């Protein structure tokens, strides 16, 4: 669509895209992933004001065209009697009866032909939604895709708070393990922990098991405890809970040889 400023960049981008399609056909996952990263990074740079590829008009055209093409795809599927259950910026999920699979693919691929696109298809065995940004799904081939609340192995730099929750959800929906059973048998205390930091205008107070209030550092790691006290951020004589639903135990120093016996399992499995 000519949404990159320079002819040389468009030519190179086109070659990389063709290589990626070929790698995908050959099931070369490493090369496919690398080239996908290059393509996505390049298109992302047209919306970066500090990049020499910056092209805001192109970025807006890209967004609008993508939205309109997906909307057209949804419209044709709905008018043909298919149930579209979710849509995001780069894809849709549709319930397709097995005897209508070919018809479905023909409708989608026809839109692709009209706009010089190649749509990718994936068949799911199951999808469990909280909403369009929080779900876990399993493909027919057994591959898992997790997003938002359901991510149990976050990328470096993302939150690792309360990983017991996405791990328990995965165990329940994918492995049929009851949540209570999974949570109470889990033996990694760090998965039960949360870390919170407050700005310099606050100070932290925590009530110990002996009901003694004490000031704590601004950044603390803690877990829900049946014996611990409540943790607050305080300013100007006012207290605000950092965790209102349960008492907590401060866990800034990890001891891999000792597993706490006071975890409030009900907080995690309720």
C-alpha positions, 0 to 999 in steps of 0.5 A: 500500500506504499505506507513507507516513505522510501522506495528502497525501504518498501522494496526491502520490506517486500523481500523480507515479507516474501521470505517470511511467507516462504519460511512459514510454509516450510515451517521454519519457526525460527526464521519465521519469528525473526522475520516477523519481528523485523516486519513488525518493528519496521511498520511500528517505526512509522508511528515513532516520531524519533525514527527516520521512518516516521510517517504519521499519515502512513500510520493512520492509513494503516490503522484505518484500512486494517479496521475497515478490512476486518469490519468488511470480513465480519460483515460478510461472515455475519450476513452468511450466518456465521457467528463472530464471537470476538474481534481485535485489531488484527484478527477475529474468532468465528464459530464455524460448523465443520460442514461449512469450513470451506465456505468460511475460508472462501469468504475470508480469502475472497476479502484477502484477494480484494485487498492483496492480503493473505489471511492466516487461519487457526483452528482452536480446540477451546477458547476461555475468555474473560474478555478479548484481551484476557484469554487462554486458547488451545489449538487443534495441534495442542499449541497454547496461546495466553493473553492478559490475566492468563499469561503464566510465563510473562516476558522479561519486564512484565509483571510477575505478581500473583502468578499462581492465578494464571497457573491455576487457571491453566491447570483448571481449563487445560489439565482439568485440575481443580483450582483448590487442589492446584493452589494448595499443592503448589510449592513455589512461594514466589508465585503467591507474591506481589510487589508494590512500590509507592512514591516518596510522598507516602510511607508504608506501615505493616502490622506484624503478627504481634499486632505491632505497627512498623514502617517498611521500605517503599518497595515490598514483596508480600503474600496473602497470609492467615497470620500477617497483618494489613499493609498500608500506604500512609500520608497526612494521617490517612491509611490506604490498603495495599491489599484490602482482602487479606492480611499479608506477610512481608517477604522481601528476603527469599529463603528457598529452603523454607516454605511458609505455612501461613499462606491464605489459600482462600484468597488465591482460590476464591 
